[in-house]
Amino acid sequence: MINLKNLSIVLTGATGGIGSSILDNLVNAGANVLATGTNEDKLKSIKDKYQNVKVQKFDISQHNEIENFIDKCNETLGNKIDVLINNAGITKDNLSIRMKDDEWSKVIDINLTSTFLLCKSAIKKMLKNKNGKIINITSVVGHTGNIGQANYVASKAGVVAMSKSLALEYGKKNITVNCISPGFIKSNMTEKINDDHKELLKSRIPLERFGDPMDVANTVVFLSSNLSNYITGETIHVNGGMYFS
């Protein structure tokens, strides 16, 4: 078991399927976690389940409030943020010629711009503490492309490229920045896929199955720990072999 005791961690998108598994693993590893999302009922459920986890409702699309949000996180966690995990994101799928301007802009604004602003504000805190780790959750389609997701693909590819630049800028300050790129992970969305299409998708994955949210969560715990101290600017692919970088 990796020990994350004494680490203060901010997790966005904590109420989703992958986010919930990440939170489980962080808590089990002993981390001091502040979980955030927009669903009040799910945040209350988190608080009821984990009495030591701090929760804060926040919509990361509110760009002008992000710095204040990170200030509050920092204060709540004892004036330090050791790890920021950017897991929140949205999709608004459509074929490119049918994609409305707001379907493009909202996905870019939240998945890419909000992630950048969260990184920027957290790095300011990490610089004062002379260390820190940022983990950005991206997607396999940011590397392969996907029909009907030009906006989402662009946002996730942008996060990968941005993370490399941040890793270059702040590595000398002992701040690492990495991405995790999940493939097809079991979720409410994959459960809605009809059986024939599921089998087609699985046939394109060397391990011949969808991943579990815990597969992503385990990688998050590793990157949060001191076992990953010499890794930065990288993307770890958690996709059963469906894509090799």
C-alpha positions in Angstrom: 0.0 0.0 0.0 1.4 3.4 -1.0 1.3 5.8 1.9 0.1 9.4 1.2 -0.1 10.4 4.9 0.5 14.1 5.5 -0.2 15.0 1.8 -2.8 17.7 1.2 -4.7 17.0 -2.1 -7.3 18.9 -4.1 -9.5 16.7 -6.3 -11.9 18.2 -8.9 -14.7 16.2 -10.4 -14.8 14.1 -7.3 -18.5 13.1 -7.7 -18.2 11.2 -11.0 -17.3 7.5 -11.5 -13.6 7.9 -11.9 -13.5 10.7 -9.4 -15.2 8.6 -6.8 -12.7 5.8 -7.2 -9.8 8.3 -7.1 -11.2 9.6 -3.8 -11.5 6.1 -2.4 -7.9 5.4 -3.1 -6.6 8.7 -1.8 -8.5 8.3 1.5 -7.4 4.7 1.9 -3.8 5.8 1.3 -4.1 8.3 4.2 -4.2 11.6 2.2 -5.8 14.8 3.5 -8.3 15.5 0.6 -10.5 18.4 -0.4 -13.1 17.1 -2.9 -14.9 19.4 -5.2 -17.7 19.2 -7.7 -21.1 20.8 -8.6 -23.5 18.2 -7.3 -24.5 19.1 -3.8 -26.2 15.8 -3.0 -23.2 13.8 -4.1 -20.9 16.1 -2.1 -23.0 15.6 0.9 -22.8 11.8 0.4 -19.0 12.1 0.2 -19.0 14.1 3.5 -21.2 11.4 5.1 -19.0 8.6 3.9 -15.7 10.2 4.7 -15.9 12.5 7.7 -12.3 13.5 7.4 -12.6 14.6 3.7 -13.3 18.3 3.2 -15.8 19.1 0.5 -16.5 22.4 -1.4 -19.0 23.0 -4.1 -17.3 24.8 -7.0 -18.0 25.2 -10.7 -14.6 25.4 -12.5 -16.2 27.2 -15.4 -16.2 30.3 -13.2 -12.8 31.5 -14.3 -12.8 34.7 -12.3 -13.3 32.7 -9.1 -10.6 30.1 -9.6 -7.8 31.9 -7.8 -10.1 32.6 -4.8 -11.2 28.9 -4.9 -7.5 27.8 -4.7 -6.9 30.3 -1.9 -9.7 28.7 0.1 -8.5 25.2 -0.7 -5.0 26.1 0.5 -6.3 27.6 3.7 -8.6 24.7 4.4 -5.8 22.2 3.9 -3.5 23.9 6.3 -1.8 26.4 4.0 -0.4 23.8 1.6 -1.5 22.0 -1.6 0.8 19.1 -2.3 -1.1 17.6 -5.2 -3.7 19.0 -7.5 -5.8 16.5 -9.5 -7.7 18.0 -12.4 -10.4 15.4 -13.1 -13.4 17.6 -13.9 -14.5 17.9 -17.5 -17.5 17.9 -19.9 -18.5 16.6 -23.3 -20.8 18.2 -25.9 -20.6 15.8 -28.9 -21.5 16.6 -32.4 -20.2 16.2 -35.9 -17.9 19.0 -36.8 -20.1 20.7 -39.5 -23.0 20.6 -37.1 -21.1 21.7 -34.0 -22.5 25.0 -32.6 -20.1 27.7 -31.4 -21.1 27.3 -27.8 -20.6 23.5 -28.0 -17.0 24.2 -29.0 -16.3 27.0 -26.6 -17.8 25.5 -23.5 -15.8 22.3 -23.8 -12.6 24.2 -24.5 -13.3 26.7 -21.7 -13.9 24.0 -19.1 -11.6 21.2 -20.1 -8.6 23.3 -21.2 -8.9 26.9 -19.9 -10.2 26.0 -16.5 -7.5 23.3 -16.1 -4.8 25.8 -17.0 -6.2 28.4 -14.5 -6.4 25.8 -11.7 -2.8 24.7 -12.5 -1.6 28.4 -12.5 -3.2 29.2 -9.2 -2.0 26.0 -7.5 1.5 26.4 -8.8 1.7 29.8 -7.0 1.0 27.9 -3.7 3.4 25.1 -4.6 6.2 27.6 -5.3 6.0 28.9 -1.8 6.3 25.3 -0.4 9.1 24.5 -2.9 7.3 21.3 -4.1 4.1 20.0 -5.6 2.5 17.6 -8.1 -0.1 18.2 -10.7 -2.0 15.3 -12.3 -4.3 16.1 -15.2 -6.8 13.5 -16.4 -7.0 13.5 -20.2 -8.3 10.9 -22.6 -7.1 8.4 -25.2 -9.1 10.3 -27.8 -6.8 13.3 -27.3 -4.2 11.1 -29.0 -6.3 9.2 -31.5 -9.1 11.6 -32.4 -12.7 10.5 -32.3 -15.8 11.0 -34.5 -18.1 13.7 -33.2 -15.7 14.9 -30.6 -13.5 17.5 -32.3 -14.0 19.9 -29.3 -13.3 17.3 -26.6 -10.3 15.9 -28.5 -8.9 19.4 -29.0 -9.3 20.2 -25.3 -7.7 17.0 -24.1 -4.8 17.2 -26.6 -4.3 20.8 -25.4 -4.1 19.6 -21.8 -1.3 17.2 -22.7 0.7 19.8 -24.5 0.1 22.4 -21.8 1.2 20.0 -19.1 4.5 19.4 -20.9 5.1 23.2 -21.0 4.3 23.5 -17.3 6.6 20.6 -16.5 9.5 22.4 -18.3 8.8 25.7 -16.6 8.6 24.4 -13.0 10.6 21.2 -12.8 13.5 23.2 -11.4 11.2 24.3 -8.6 10.5 20.7 -7.7 7.0 20.7 -9.2 6.0 17.8 -11.4 3.2 17.9 -14.0 1.9 14.7 -15.5 -1.2 13.4 -17.3 -3.2 10.2 -17.1 -5.0 9.2 -20.3 -7.8 6.7 -19.7 -9.2 4.6 -22.5 -12.6 2.9 -22.3 -13.4 2.7 -18.6 -16.5 1.0 -17.1 -19.1 3.8 -16.4 -22.7 4.7 -16.8 -21.9 5.8 -20.3 -20.3 2.4 -21.3 -23.2 0.6 -19.8 -25.5 2.3 -22.3 -23.5 0.9 -25.3 -25.4 -2.0 -26.9 -23.8 -5.4 -26.6 -22.7 -5.8 -30.2 -20.9 -2.4 -30.2 -19.3 -3.3 -26.8 -17.8 -6.5 -28.3 -16.5 -4.5 -31.3 -14.8 -2.0 -29.0 -13.3 -4.8 -26.8 -12.0 -6.5 -29.9 -9.8 -3.4 -30.5 -8.3 -3.6 -27.0 -5.5 -6.1 -26.6 -6.7 -6.9 -23.0 -10.2 -7.5 -24.5 -12.1 -5.7 -21.8 -13.0 -2.3 -20.5 -10.9 -0.8 -17.7 -12.2 -0.3 -14.2 -12.2 3.2 -12.6 -9.8 1.8 -10.0 -7.2 1.3 -12.8 -7.1 5.0 -13.2 -7.3 5.7 -9.4 -4.3 3.4 -8.8 -2.3 5.4 -11.3 -3.3 8.6 -9.6 -2.1 7.3 -6.2 1.3 6.3 -7.7 1.8 9.8 -9.3 0.8 11.5 -6.1 3.4 9.5 -4.1 7.1 10.0 -3.8 7.6 6.9 -6.0 7.0 9.2 -9.0 9.4 12.0 -8.0 11.5 11.6 -11.1 8.6 11.6 -13.6 7.4 14.8 -15.1 6.0 15.9 -18.5 4.7 12.4 -19.1 1.3 10.9 -20.0 0.6 7.5 -18.6 -1.9 5.6 -20.8 -4.4 3.4 -19.0 -6.3 1.8 -21.9 -5.6 -1.9 -22.0 -3.2 -1.4 -24.9 -5.7 0.1 -27.4 -3.2 2.9 -28.0 0.6 3.0 -27.7 2.3 6.4 -27.6 
